[in-house]
Amino acid sequence: MDRIWAPWRAQYILASAGKPAPVDSCFICAAERSDRSSDRENLLVHRGEQALVLLNRYPYNNGHLLVAPRVHKASPGDCTIEEWTAPLALVKSLVDVLSGMLGPHGFNVGLNLGRSAGAGLPGHLHWHIVPRWDGDTNFMPVLGDAKVIVESLDAFYDRLIERLSSSPSFTGSP
């Protein structure tokens, strides 16, 4: 592969480095600040001491979750060790819960740092957990520009809340 060096482009990259989304426009912070009676509306399924778990409102697959620190921080370097590790401990537990609930063949687990890396909400760190099944990709996204999700968010919310409420790792779930 050839590489073309263009150091003058650094000015563009440095000048266009956007600032993280402010707290007041962050749906994760809005869910965190809300009363527990709004948890279902916000798709918030767990309030841990240091981290939250939400359903992704626009899931790639059934069971797509977001795990975020409770604090609004955009970079790993901004986090304390606890703010960084608490979401990861939840990711570990949630993979086990989702495995038992849905029986996926695998998972995509990821953190997108910055809008250029795919973060739709670059101001608040959050990990995606996406259950995957062999053959879960098909012609619909390519030809129909549509993704088929097999269960409504409301139905999955109820099932997940029930499962988390019986799991010792998730005491304090709504």
C-alpha positions in Angstrom: 0.0 0.0 0.0 1.3 3.4 -0.9 1.2 6.2 1.6 0.8 9.8 0.6 2.2 12.2 3.2 0.2 15.4 3.5 1.3 17.2 6.6 -0.6 20.4 5.7 -3.8 18.4 6.4 -2.9 18.5 10.1 -4.3 22.0 10.3 -7.7 20.9 9.1 -7.8 17.9 11.4 -6.7 20.0 14.5 -9.1 22.8 13.6 -12.1 20.5 13.1 -11.6 18.5 16.3 -15.1 19.0 17.7 -15.9 19.5 21.3 -17.8 16.8 23.1 -21.6 17.0 23.3 -22.6 19.1 26.3 -24.4 17.4 29.3 -27.7 19.2 28.6 -28.0 17.5 25.2 -26.9 14.0 26.4 -29.7 11.3 26.5 -27.6 9.2 28.9 -27.3 12.1 31.4 -31.1 12.9 30.9 -31.9 9.3 31.8 -29.5 9.4 34.8 -31.1 12.6 36.1 -34.6 11.5 35.6 -36.9 10.0 38.2 -37.1 6.2 38.3 -40.7 6.5 37.1 -39.3 7.6 33.7 -36.8 4.6 33.4 -39.1 2.7 31.0 -39.6 5.8 28.8 -35.8 6.3 28.8 -35.1 2.6 28.3 -33.0 2.6 31.4 -32.8 -0.9 32.8 -30.1 -0.6 35.5 -28.7 2.2 37.7 -25.5 1.0 39.3 -23.4 3.0 41.7 -21.0 4.1 39.0 -22.7 3.0 35.7 -26.0 2.7 33.8 -27.4 0.2 31.4 -29.9 1.3 28.7 -31.5 -0.4 25.7 -30.3 1.1 22.4 -33.3 3.0 21.0 -32.1 2.1 17.5 -30.7 -1.4 17.9 -28.6 -3.3 15.4 -30.0 -6.5 16.8 -32.4 -7.7 19.5 -30.8 -7.2 22.9 -28.5 -4.3 21.8 -27.5 -2.5 25.1 -25.5 0.6 26.0 -23.4 0.6 29.2 -22.1 4.0 30.4 -20.5 5.6 33.4 -22.9 7.8 35.3 -20.6 10.8 34.8 -20.5 12.7 31.6 -17.0 12.2 30.3 -15.8 11.9 26.7 -12.4 10.3 27.1 -10.9 7.4 29.1 -8.2 9.9 30.3 -11.0 12.0 32.0 -12.2 9.0 34.0 -11.2 7.7 37.4 -10.3 4.0 37.6 -13.8 3.3 39.1 -15.6 5.3 36.4 -13.7 3.3 33.7 -13.9 -0.1 35.3 -17.5 -0.1 36.6 -19.0 -0.1 33.0 -16.6 -2.9 32.0 -17.7 -5.1 35.0 -21.3 -4.5 33.9 -20.5 -5.5 30.3 -19.0 -8.7 31.5 -22.2 -9.5 33.6 -24.5 -8.4 30.8 -22.9 -10.7 28.2 -23.7 -13.6 30.6 -27.3 -12.4 31.1 -27.9 -12.0 27.4 -26.3 -15.3 26.6 -28.8 -17.0 28.9 -31.7 -15.0 27.6 -31.1 -15.0 23.9 -28.6 -17.7 23.1 -26.6 -15.7 20.6 -23.6 -17.2 18.8 -21.4 -14.3 19.6 -21.3 -10.6 20.5 -19.9 -7.3 19.2 -18.8 -5.3 22.2 -17.3 -1.9 21.5 -16.6 1.7 22.5 -16.5 4.4 19.8 -14.2 7.2 20.9 -15.2 10.4 19.0 -17.6 11.1 16.1 -15.1 10.1 13.5 -14.9 6.6 15.1 -18.6 6.2 14.9 -19.8 7.7 18.2 -23.3 9.1 17.9 -22.9 10.7 21.3 -19.2 11.6 21.5 -19.5 13.5 24.8 -20.4 10.5 27.0 -18.4 7.3 27.0 -20.6 4.3 26.4 -20.0 0.7 25.4 -22.3 -1.2 22.9 -23.2 -4.8 23.5 -24.7 -6.4 20.4 -25.8 -10.0 20.4 -25.0 -11.8 17.1 -26.3 -14.9 15.4 -24.8 -16.9 12.5 -26.7 -15.6 9.5 -28.1 -12.5 11.2 -27.1 -10.4 8.3 -29.2 -10.7 5.2 -30.4 -8.7 2.2 -32.8 -6.4 4.1 -30.1 -3.8 5.1 -28.5 -3.9 1.7 -31.5 -3.9 -0.6 -34.3 -2.5 1.6 -32.2 -0.1 3.8 -34.0 -1.8 6.7 -33.0 -3.9 9.7 -35.4 -6.6 11.0 -35.5 -6.6 14.8 -37.5 -9.6 16.1 -38.8 -8.2 19.4 -40.2 -4.8 20.4 -38.2 -2.6 22.8 -41.1 -2.7 25.3 -41.2 -6.5 25.3 -37.5 -6.9 25.5 -37.3 -4.2 28.3 -39.8 -6.2 30.4 -37.9 -9.5 29.8 -34.6 -8.0 30.7 -35.9 -6.2 33.8 -37.3 -9.5 35.0 -34.0 -11.3 34.3 -31.9 -8.6 36.0 -34.2 -8.5 39.0 -33.4 -12.2 39.7 -29.7 -11.7 39.2 -27.5 -10.9 42.3 -25.2 -8.8 40.1 -28.1 -6.4 39.4 -29.8 -5.6 42.7 -31.2 -2.1 42.5 -32.5 -2.4 39.0 -35.7 -0.5 38.3 
